[in-house]
Amino acid sequence: MTTISAPAPPRFPVWRTVRASYAIVGRDLSQLIRICWVWVLIMIAMYIGLDWLAENWPGESGTQATIRSLLRIVAALPSLVELPFLASIAVAWHRLVLREERVTQTAYVRLDGAVWRYVLYAFGFVLLEFATLFICFLLVLNLAIETDLTYEVLARPAANVAMMAVGLLVLPRLSLVMPALALGERLSLRRAWRITRGNTLHLGMATALCMVPAVTLAMLVPLLTKLVQAIWWLPISWPQVAALMWTVMPVQDFAIQLWQSYAYAVFVTLAYPLLTIFAVTLLSLTYRFFTLQGEARPSTSG
């Protein structure tokens, strides 16, 4: 009696797939602009409307404060507010990469069942990240109380590690269902997790490489804006500007103020789909790799 061993999981080609992701975006940049431009205008109009309400809403100061708080929430949580906008772009892009379906109309606006299912799963993944942060917060708070350490010493490193673990080691495998949703095909979370086994680190590395543009810009914008602020207001030398970058106002505080501002919200609306499209492309190519691998394997039953 012979024992049939389970086939080894396929090895995901990290560098080749990442290079292909960047090449596809560069090659089809005009198609990306055609897919994005209407949604970008809609979101900018939404932010302008909220900003106008915050400045001109008649009534008590408390009402104006509420409107301003709403604006800050919208600016701080683009991934939640803009889910239909981003999902519509992602669905069109998945279909372009996997089926070569090009958008031919001048104005692309799609909100059909595929987009809303995409939104539902994306919202679930966002909740997973928030749940991770919440659990991490409770654990760190309890640890800080027991060890007499300040919360600030532990909270930020723990939150960063938790978010990186979920974003790079869990979501790349579960997110394989997203291209399937865009194509109208069936792929469960359980099967997505199963067919990507043995490739957790490979998928995490590829995801990190494709998120480099978005992460780099998110880190540089506060620093560059701080530099411009120093040059604009203070007629001093470059060494003094470099020193003031860290002394006039802490970069962390300035980044938080910028992050909650209307201007940054509009900037994110413009930049987010263009920068994250590399990761969407990677997800499409990952889906193609693993589903084709699964279809090519011979059956061991019978």
Secondary structure by P-SEA (a helix, b strand, c coil): ccccccccccccaaaaaaaaaaaaaaaaaaaaaaacaaaaaaaaaaaaaaaaaaccccccaaaaaaaaaaaaaaaacccccaaaaaaaaaaaaaaaaaccccccccbbbbbcaaaaaaaaaaaaaaaaaaaaaaaaaaaaaaaaaaaccccccccaaaaaaaaaaaacccccccccaaaaaaacccccaaaaaaaacccaaaaaaaaaaaaaaaaaaaaaaaaaaaaaaaaacccccaaaaaaaccccccaaaaaaaaaacaaaaaaaaacccccaaaaaaaaaaaaaaaaaaaaacccccc
